Amino acid sequence: MPGLIIYGVPFSQPVRAVLWLLMLKKIPFELVLTNPGSSGPGGSRHPDFLTKNPGGTIPCLEEPETGFTLGEAHAIMTYLSEKNAWHDVYPSDLQARARIDGFLHFHHRNFREASVGLVAPKVRKDLNIPESVQMSAHRSLSAALKMLETSVLSHTQFLTSDTMTLADLAAYVEIGQLQPEFTNVFDFSGYPNVQRWMNDMKSVDGHDDVHVALTELGDISEQAPDMDQIKQANRRALGAIKARLEGL
């Protein structure tokens, strides 16, 4: 039995952040594909899943040996980092850690808007996200990127220092997915420091494996993928993840 189980799908941005951290740290885990929002078997709204994560969201962490379960990507990442003393990505110094926590809190209505305003309307048309919500999300994301461009990444290599941390993993899975080689739904030409940061993040171990679902789907700027394409991308990504874990 694996030491950790992660419930979710590789196409999910928060799921990717958790998987990337585990890959980076070479921690074996089992990924159980869990359909977000579904109340059917294998869905995040099914009663069996809700006993693990009452919020009904992905990712969810389970420790089989203890029965401990935990939802919310940032909570999972900070829990694992604290438990395993991964002080390179989540320092023990309180002020350094506080800066990371600050970005993780900031993330939810800023970087996360990349999915709400640009990606979700393309891939989840069933959600019928209003145009006003999409525009508001786009404005919030643009303001957050401007802040990164002028006030953060003009001074440091990564978001909180010259060392990559949990804040960078969480932010990149949202921002990075918009690049031309992935969904291609945002123009980064006015953000050279953000582009430099994204290129630096591409060299972080595990980047390519955790982004296979996006690579499979490719450019969605003109034509949205159908559900079968998304399912196939998740299955291909699961295969890549399993192959990587076999090499540990």
N, C-alpha and C positions, 0 to 999 in steps of 0.2 A: 504494500500500500504506500502511495507517495506521501511525503511529509506534508504537502500542501495541495489543496484543490482550489482552483479558481473557476468560478462560474461566469460565463459571458461569451461574447463573440469577438474575434479579432478586429472586425470592422468598427467596433465601439472605441471611441477615443479614450475614455477612462480605463477601459480594459487594457488597451495597448500600453498605457502608462505603467500599470502594475506588472504586466508581462515583461515589459522592457527592463524594469528594475530587477526582476527575478532572473532574467537572462544575463543581465550585466553582472549579477552576483553569482551566477552559475548555480542557482538553486533549483533542484528538480521539482517539478510540479505536474499536476494533471489539469488540463483545461477541459472542462465539461461545457460543451456548446449549449447555451441557454438563450432562448429567443426573447429579446426584450419586449415587454408589454403584453406577451401572450399569456392567457390563462390556461392553455392546453398543456399536456405533458411536455416537460422540457422547457416550459416558459417561465419568465420571471414573475408572473402573476399566479402561477399554479400554487395551490395550498402547500404542497411539499416544499417549494422554494421559499414561500413566505415564512415558514418556520425557521429558515436559516437567515433570511433578511426580510423583516416585515415591511421594509420600504419598497420591496419589489423592484429594485434596480440592480443593474450590473455595473461593475463586477461585485462578486461576493467571494470572500475568502473563507475556507473551511480548513481547520486543523483536525484531521481524522482522529489522531491519538487522544486529543482532549475534548473534541466536540465543539470547540470554540469556533464561532462564525462571526464575520464582520463585513458590513457593506461600506460603500463609499470609498472611491479610489484613494483619496488623499489620506483618509484614516488608515486604510490598509498599508499604504506606503510608509507612513510615519510609524505605525505599529511595528512593521517588520524591521525598519531601520533601527528603531530603539531596541527592539528585542535582540537583534543580532549585532548591535554596536557598529552599524555601517556609518561611521562618523565622517567618511569622505563625502557622502551624499546628504547626510543629516547631522551636522556637527554637534558635539557635546557642549561647545561654548554657547551660552544662552542667547547672547546677542546675535550671533551668526545664525542660530536656529530660528530666532524670532523673525529675522529677515526672510527666511525661507517660508515660515508659516504665514507671514504677511502676504507673500505672493500666492500661496495656496488659497488663502481666503479671497484675495483680489480676483483670482482666477474665475470664480463662478459666474459673475455677471460682466466679464470683460473678455478674457481669452476664450472662455467657453462659448461665447456668442458666435465664434467661427462656425460651430456646428449648428446652432439655432438659426442663424441668419443666412448661411451660405450653403452648407452641405445638406442638412435635414430637408429643406424644401425641395431638393433635387431627388433625394433617395427615399423620402417618406412623404409622398404626395397625399397619402391617406390621412396624414395628420392635419392637412388643410391649414397650415400655418399662415395666419393673415399677413398681407403685404405690409401692414403697419408694424407688425412684430419683426418681420424680416428687416425692414429699414432701420428700426431702432437697434436691432442687434448689430447691423452693419456699422452704424454710427459708434456704438460702444466699442466694437472691435477696432475700428480705425483710430479712435481716441487712445485705446490701450497700446496699439502699435506705435503711435506717435510718441507716447510716453517712453516706450522701450527705445525707440530710435534716438530721441534727443536727451533723455535724462538718465538712462540706464546703460545701454549697450555702447554709448559713446565713451563710457568710463571704465567698464569692465568687460571681460570676454564673455562671461555668462551672466545670468540674471541677478545674482546676489554677490558675486565675486569673480575671480579668475578661475574658479573651480566649478565644474558642473555639479549640480545638486538635484534634489527631488523637484525643485521649482522648475528647472529646465525641462526635465522629463515630462512633467504635467503640462507645461505650456507648449512644448513642441508638438505633442500629439494633436493638439488643436490647431495651432498656427501652421505647422509644417504640412498638414494634410491639404492645404490650399495651394501648394506649389504646382508649377506646370507639370512636373513629372507624376503628380498624383491627380487630384481632382481638377486643378487648373481653374479655380473659381475666384481668384483674387490677384490683383496686380500689385506686386511688391516693388515695382521699379522706383518708387519714391522712398524706399526704406533700405538703404544700403547696409546699415548696421544690423538690421534684422536679417537681411539676406546673409551677411557674414556669419551671424550667430547660427542660422539654420544650417549653413554649410559645415560649421564646426560640429553641430549636433549629429550630422550624418556620419561622422567618424567615430561616434560613441558605439561601443560594442553592442550588437543586438539590433541596431537601427534597421538594417535591411530585412532581417527575419521578421521583426514585429510589424513591418509595414507591407508585407506581401499582399494582404487583402486590398490595399490601395493600389499597389502596382498592378494587380490583376484587373481591377476595374478601369484604371486609367482616367483619361480626361472625361469629365461629366459636364463640362461647361455648356455643350451644345445639345447633348442627348443624355437624359437621365437613365441609369441602369434599371432593369426590371428586377423583380424579387429573385428570380432564378439566377441572374448574374451575381447578385449580392450573396446568395447562398453558396454559389460555386466559389466565389472569392474567399468566403470564410472557410470553406472546406480546404481550399488550396493553402490558405494561411495556417490552418490547423496542421496540415501535413508538414509544412516547413518548420513549424514549432516542434513537432514531434521529432523530426530529423535532427534538429539542433540539440534537443534534450538527450537523444541517444548518444550524442558525442561527448556528453559530460562525463 
